[in-house]
């Protein structure tokens, strides 16, 4: 569990909030439970470290607020549209006995032990996150799907995932699909038979030869006709 330092802020105007940001801090608010909302300030560096952690929106963090620790969830972070820097953070207190709806990421393991994937199958992921209703004190960081032994045609459904105690999907009444091991989609086109190509080449060569012979015969006939005309003309002169 990550721990971040925070301080109570007493900003009342927009100018004071801007000064806070200019000094490298991010304003925020902590809410939830019976305790009143608290306006806080966290350094921009700590916020960025929080953002860089995997699945930070579903991870429980501990904030040290003026010496008192509180467990919270990050519910929202606003960013500057120009600089993309964080400018505000909302944190929700985790209240024991309460329930929270969260999107929990799905993690797939043992890809190399799946016979279907080994034979060229494809892991078709339908849901990368699953919305769950979780007790505040029992929030999973991720859902694990073990692909060991799965062959082509297998459907991985929510019922095949071991959920923590009292954690339930928000979708009820059907066993929905998380992923499938699908058959390969690329089909190799068969190669053209070699004899057909040779046959076509032979036909082409024969056609070219026939064309040459015909042109030669036409030339010989033309020359013969010309000679006959010359002989006839010579006889008439005599």
Secondary structure as UniProt FT lines:
FT   STRAND          2..8
FT   HELIX           14..22
FT   TURN            23..24
FT   STRAND          25..31
FT   STRAND          38..43
FT   HELIX           44..51
FT   TURN            54..55
FT   HELIX           56..58
FT   STRAND          60..65
FT   TURN            66..67
FT   STRAND          68..79
FT   TURN            81..83
FT   STRAND          86..93
FT   TURN            96..97
FT   STRAND          99..109
FT   HELIX           111..113
FT   HELIX           115..118
FT   TURN            119..120
FT   STRAND          122..125
FT   STRAND          129..135
FT   TURN            136..137
FT   STRAND          143..146
FT   TURN            148..149
FT   TURN            152..153
FT   STRAND          155..157
FT   HELIX           158..160
FT   TURN            165..166
FT   STRAND          168..169
FT   STRAND          177..182
FT   HELIX           194..237
//
